[in-house]
Amino acid sequence: MDEENMTKSEEQHLSLQKALQQCELVQNMIDISISSLEGLRTKCATSNDLTQKEIRTLEMSLQVMCSHVLMIAASSDSPVDKPVGG
């Protein structure tokens, strides 16, 4: 079915599916980064400058990825993602 002939409901469903896929992808990246960060903090000498830099880099990446998930959720048309009263 081409996009010109889609109903509003079908468009919303497709949009939500795409948003969910994006969130799942970003969540997988978050999980990998968290695992790496935990490894750096527990298995490496955190006093090492390179280790500290890598920890800061991973922490910033996690913030960006979490923000990305929130933006995807906020931009979706799903009433489930909207705050109460919003």
Backbone bond lengths (Angstrom), bond angles and torsions (degrees), N, CA, C in turn:
res aa  C-N    CA-C-N  psi(-1)  N-CA   C-N-CA  omega(-1)  CA-C   N-CA-C  phi
1 M - - - 1.454 - - 1.525 108.08 -
2 D 1.342 117.16 129.08 1.452 118.27 179.81 1.525 110.33 -85.29
3 E 1.330 114.56 162.00 1.459 120.35 -172.55 1.523 113.01 -66.18
4 E 1.331 119.10 -24.00 1.458 121.67 -179.68 1.519 111.89 -68.24
5 N 1.322 117.66 -29.14 1.457 121.93 -176.68 1.529 113.48 -99.49
6 M 1.311 117.93 7.91 1.458 121.03 -178.40 1.531 110.60 -78.45
7 T 1.310 115.08 142.76 1.456 119.23 174.25 1.528 108.77 -79.61
8 K 1.309 115.76 166.36 1.468 120.87 179.03 1.527 110.15 -58.75
9 S 1.311 117.34 -41.40 1.461 122.12 179.81 1.527 110.91 -63.27
10 E 1.323 116.44 -42.22 1.464 120.34 179.09 1.522 110.96 -66.43
11 E 1.328 116.57 -38.56 1.461 120.50 177.95 1.523 110.55 -64.08
12 Q 1.333 116.43 -42.66 1.458 120.25 178.93 1.524 110.69 -64.26
13 H 1.317 116.02 -41.91 1.464 120.49 179.44 1.529 110.43 -61.72
14 L 1.318 116.60 -45.56 1.465 121.03 179.18 1.527 110.71 -63.40
15 S 1.314 115.90 -41.89 1.460 120.82 178.83 1.528 110.98 -62.26
16 L 1.313 116.41 -42.44 1.461 120.41 178.95 1.527 111.49 -67.24
17 Q 1.325 116.54 -37.72 1.466 120.01 177.39 1.528 110.58 -62.33
18 K 1.325 116.44 -44.03 1.464 120.58 179.26 1.523 110.69 -64.31
19 A 1.328 116.87 -42.06 1.464 120.95 179.00 1.524 110.39 -63.06
20 L 1.325 116.71 -41.84 1.460 120.80 178.92 1.525 110.93 -63.76
21 Q 1.321 117.10 -42.25 1.464 120.60 178.33 1.528 110.75 -62.40
22 Q 1.329 116.75 -41.83 1.460 120.36 178.29 1.525 110.49 -63.04
23 C 1.326 116.15 -44.11 1.464 120.15 179.67 1.525 111.21 -62.90
24 E 1.317 116.97 -41.22 1.465 120.47 179.14 1.526 111.01 -63.91
25 L 1.321 116.82 -41.51 1.458 120.81 178.64 1.528 110.69 -63.15
26 V 1.322 116.13 -47.77 1.462 119.90 -179.81 1.529 110.12 -65.14
27 Q 1.340 117.53 -37.94 1.465 120.05 178.22 1.523 110.85 -62.38
28 N 1.318 117.67 -38.87 1.468 120.45 176.28 1.525 110.86 -62.32
29 M 1.325 116.65 -40.97 1.462 120.35 178.22 1.530 110.36 -66.11
30 I 1.327 116.97 -38.28 1.465 121.18 177.16 1.526 109.85 -62.29
31 D 1.324 116.65 -46.05 1.466 120.78 -179.81 1.528 111.60 -59.38
32 I 1.323 116.56 -42.49 1.468 120.86 178.96 1.526 110.33 -64.82
33 S 1.321 116.42 -43.26 1.465 120.19 -179.89 1.524 111.55 -65.14
34 I 1.326 116.58 -39.73 1.465 120.01 178.20 1.521 110.17 -63.03
35 S 1.307 116.09 -42.85 1.460 120.21 178.79 1.531 110.77 -61.30
36 S 1.322 116.27 -43.86 1.470 120.44 178.35 1.521 110.88 -63.47
37 L 1.320 115.95 -41.96 1.460 120.86 -179.67 1.526 111.01 -64.15
38 E 1.320 116.61 -43.42 1.467 120.13 177.59 1.522 110.80 -61.95
39 G 1.332 116.38 -40.51 1.461 120.00 177.92 1.516 112.09 -62.77
40 L 1.321 116.28 -42.84 1.465 119.62 178.77 1.523 111.22 -62.87
41 R 1.316 115.80 -40.42 1.469 119.67 -176.73 1.523 112.91 -73.83
42 T 1.323 117.50 -27.26 1.465 119.30 -175.07 1.524 113.62 -103.89
43 K 1.316 118.12 -27.28 1.465 120.22 -173.18 1.520 114.04 -109.68
44 C 1.322 117.09 -9.78 1.461 119.88 -177.19 1.525 109.96 -116.54
45 A 1.307 114.62 158.62 1.463 119.94 176.23 1.526 107.96 -73.92
46 T 1.325 115.92 107.51 1.467 119.40 -175.88 1.521 112.54 -70.94
47 S 1.325 117.22 -9.08 1.461 119.49 176.81 1.530 111.21 -80.31
48 N 1.311 117.42 -14.42 1.458 122.83 178.85 1.528 109.36 -67.63
49 D 1.331 116.72 131.49 1.470 121.39 -178.07 1.526 112.38 -59.24
50 L 1.318 116.88 -41.82 1.462 120.62 -179.82 1.529 110.82 -64.42
51 T 1.319 116.67 -40.93 1.463 120.95 178.03 1.523 110.59 -64.03
52 Q 1.321 116.83 -43.84 1.465 120.52 178.61 1.527 111.08 -61.37
53 K 1.324 116.15 -40.85 1.467 120.01 179.17 1.529 110.22 -64.51
54 E 1.321 116.89 -42.97 1.465 120.60 179.90 1.531 110.67 -64.87
55 I 1.325 117.26 -39.46 1.467 120.99 177.29 1.524 109.97 -61.56
56 R 1.320 117.33 -46.65 1.475 120.68 179.03 1.529 111.01 -61.77
57 T 1.323 116.45 -41.34 1.465 120.72 179.24 1.527 110.79 -62.25
58 L 1.326 116.63 -45.48 1.467 120.21 179.10 1.526 111.30 -65.18
59 E 1.327 117.17 -39.49 1.467 120.03 178.67 1.528 110.94 -62.70
60 M 1.321 116.89 -41.46 1.469 119.88 178.27 1.526 110.71 -66.70
61 S 1.322 116.85 -40.42 1.464 120.22 178.17 1.523 111.02 -62.24
62 L 1.325 116.56 -40.04 1.464 120.48 178.15 1.525 111.15 -62.76
63 Q 1.320 116.68 -41.30 1.464 119.85 178.21 1.527 110.81 -61.89
64 V 1.309 116.41 -43.68 1.465 120.79 -179.86 1.528 110.50 -64.25
65 M 1.330 116.58 -44.45 1.467 119.78 -178.58 1.529 111.54 -66.29
66 C 1.328 117.17 -40.57 1.471 119.97 177.55 1.527 110.36 -63.77
67 S 1.316 116.84 -40.82 1.465 120.68 177.04 1.525 110.63 -62.18
68 H 1.319 115.99 -38.71 1.466 120.77 179.63 1.531 110.57 -62.46
69 V 1.327 116.54 -43.82 1.468 120.40 178.41 1.529 109.94 -61.37
70 L 1.328 116.66 -43.25 1.464 120.05 179.76 1.526 111.61 -64.10
71 M 1.325 117.12 -38.46 1.466 120.24 178.44 1.523 110.95 -66.26
72 I 1.325 117.04 -40.05 1.464 120.63 178.29 1.527 109.44 -62.27
73 A 1.320 115.93 -46.57 1.466 120.08 -179.29 1.527 110.91 -63.36
74 A 1.315 116.92 -41.09 1.462 120.52 -178.60 1.526 111.99 -68.99
75 S 1.319 117.09 -30.20 1.463 119.73 -176.94 1.524 113.18 -87.07
76 S 1.328 116.75 -10.38 1.466 118.40 179.63 1.523 109.35 -74.09
77 D 1.306 116.00 158.90 1.463 121.52 -178.50 1.518 112.63 -88.14
78 S 1.311 117.25 4.84 1.459 120.41 -176.11 1.520 111.17 -74.26
79 P 1.332 117.74 128.51 1.464 119.60 177.26 1.521 111.99 -66.80
80 V 1.330 117.67 -19.70 1.459 121.48 178.97 1.524 110.42 -65.51
81 D 1.333 116.30 -32.76 1.455 120.98 -176.89 1.522 112.84 -82.94
82 K 1.304 117.50 -10.76 1.454 120.82 -176.20 1.525 110.29 -86.90
83 P 1.338 117.16 143.83 1.457 119.12 177.44 1.528 111.04 -66.47
84 V 1.312 115.61 155.83 1.460 120.52 178.91 1.520 108.63 -59.93
85 G 1.312 116.27 131.84 1.461 121.24 -178.77 1.516 113.01 83.60
86 G 1.359 117.36 1.06 1.466 120.51 -176.36 1.479 113.90 -98.48
